């Protein structure tokens, strides 16, 4: 009973209920682009997460209104490469009053402690580290 035997009825039903369009070319394209995006995300996350140089301020001593000594510990996963970190001092108003680049040569220990003198134009009340990177 499911088949229509009358040709006029079959034509009328075909006009009323046309076949769905077959424009499905975008589905494989979307799957391929999604797989490429996931692969890039995994690569970028792994590339940026491993081998990153980090640093922290362990202590600082205000020597005068124009000088602060900052003790920085730099963590280098690859000791065959050197590292540079930007160390800056802030005044009580939170403005930067001095900054210098702390440099660690290649070789030595993974955790390296460095005392960095920072010259300031106002009395510094705190110190921080930012933007560490490896060098040659």
C-alpha positions as CSV (number, residue, x, y, z in Angstrom):
1,X,0.0,0.0,0.0
2,X,3.0,2.3,0.2
3,X,3.6,2.7,-3.5
4,X,1.5,5.0,-5.7
5,X,0.4,3.3,-8.9
6,X,-1.5,6.2,-10.5
7,X,1.0,8.3,-12.6
8,X,-0.9,11.5,-12.1
9,X,-0.9,11.0,-8.4
10,X,2.8,10.2,-8.4
11,X,3.6,13.4,-10.4
12,X,1.4,15.5,-8.1
13,X,3.1,14.1,-5.0
14,X,6.6,14.7,-6.5
15,X,5.6,18.4,-7.1
16,X,4.2,18.8,-3.6
17,X,7.1,17.0,-1.9
18,X,10.3,17.6,-3.9
19,X,13.4,15.7,-3.1
20,X,15.8,17.4,-0.7
21,X,18.7,19.3,-2.2
22,X,21.9,17.4,-2.4
23,X,24.2,20.3,-1.6
24,X,26.3,18.6,1.2
25,X,29.7,19.4,-0.1
26,X,30.4,21.7,2.9
27,X,30.2,18.9,5.4
28,X,33.5,17.2,4.5
29,X,35.1,20.7,4.2
30,X,33.9,21.7,7.7
31,X,35.2,18.4,9.1
32,X,38.6,18.9,7.4
33,X,38.8,22.5,8.6
34,X,37.8,21.5,12.2
35,X,40.5,18.8,12.3
36,X,43.1,21.2,11.0
37,X,42.1,23.8,13.7
38,X,42.3,21.2,16.4
39,X,45.7,20.0,15.2
40,X,47.0,23.6,15.1
41,X,45.6,24.3,18.6
42,X,47.4,21.2,20.0
43,X,50.6,22.2,18.3
44,X,50.4,25.9,19.4
45,X,49.6,24.9,23.0
46,X,52.4,22.4,23.2
47,X,54.9,24.7,21.5
48,X,54.1,27.6,23.9
49,X,53.9,25.5,27.1
50,X,57.3,23.8,27.0
51,X,60.7,25.4,27.3
52,X,59.3,28.7,28.6
53,X,61.6,30.8,30.8
54,X,60.0,32.0,34.0
55,X,61.2,34.3,36.8
56,X,60.1,35.5,40.2
57,X,61.2,38.2,42.6
58,X,62.5,36.6,45.8
59,X,63.4,39.8,47.6
60,X,64.3,43.4,47.1
61,X,66.2,46.0,49.1
62,X,65.8,49.7,48.7
63,X,69.3,51.2,49.0
64,X,68.4,54.8,48.4
65,X,65.9,57.0,46.6
66,X,67.6,56.2,43.3
67,X,68.7,52.5,43.8
68,X,66.9,49.2,44.5
69,X,68.5,45.8,44.5
70,X,66.2,43.1,43.3
71,X,66.9,39.3,43.9
72,X,65.4,37.4,41.0
73,X,65.3,33.6,40.5
74,X,65.2,32.6,36.8
75,X,64.0,29.1,35.8
76,X,65.4,27.9,32.5
77,X,64.2,24.5,31.3
78,X,67.1,24.4,28.8
79,X,70.4,25.4,30.5
80,X,72.2,25.3,27.1
81,X,70.4,28.6,26.3
82,X,70.8,31.9,28.1
83,X,67.8,34.0,29.3
84,X,66.8,37.6,29.7
85,X,64.1,39.0,31.9
86,X,62.8,42.5,32.2
87,X,62.9,43.7,35.9
88,X,61.2,46.9,36.9
89,X,60.7,48.9,40.0
90,X,57.5,50.8,41.0
91,X,56.9,53.8,43.2
92,X,54.2,54.1,45.8
93,X,52.0,55.6,43.0
94,X,52.4,52.4,41.0
95,X,54.3,54.1,38.2
96,X,57.4,52.5,36.8
97,X,60.4,54.4,38.1
98,X,63.1,52.2,36.7
99,X,63.7,49.1,34.7
100,X,66.6,46.9,33.6
101,X,67.2,43.6,31.7
102,X,68.5,40.7,33.9
103,X,70.7,38.4,31.8
104,X,71.8,34.9,32.6
105,X,74.4,33.2,30.4
106,X,74.0,29.7,29.0
107,X,75.2,26.9,31.2
108,X,75.0,26.6,35.0
109,X,72.0,25.5,36.9
110,X,68.3,25.4,35.9
111,X,67.3,27.7,38.7
112,X,69.6,30.7,38.8
113,X,69.5,33.5,41.4
114,X,70.6,36.9,40.3
115,X,70.8,40.2,42.2
116,X,69.9,43.0,39.8
117,X,70.6,46.7,40.8
118,X,67.9,48.9,39.3
119,X,68.4,52.7,39.1
120,X,65.3,54.7,39.7
121,X,64.3,58.4,39.4
122,X,62.0,58.2,42.4
123,X,62.0,56.1,45.5
124,X,60.9,52.6,44.6
125,X,58.6,50.6,46.9
126,X,58.2,47.3,45.0
127,X,59.8,45.3,42.2
128,X,58.4,42.9,39.6
129,X,59.6,40.7,36.7
130,X,58.0,40.5,33.2
131,X,58.7,39.3,29.7
132,X,61.3,36.5,30.1
133,X,62.8,35.0,26.9
134,X,65.6,32.7,25.8
135,X,68.7,34.0,24.1
136,X,70.8,32.3,21.5
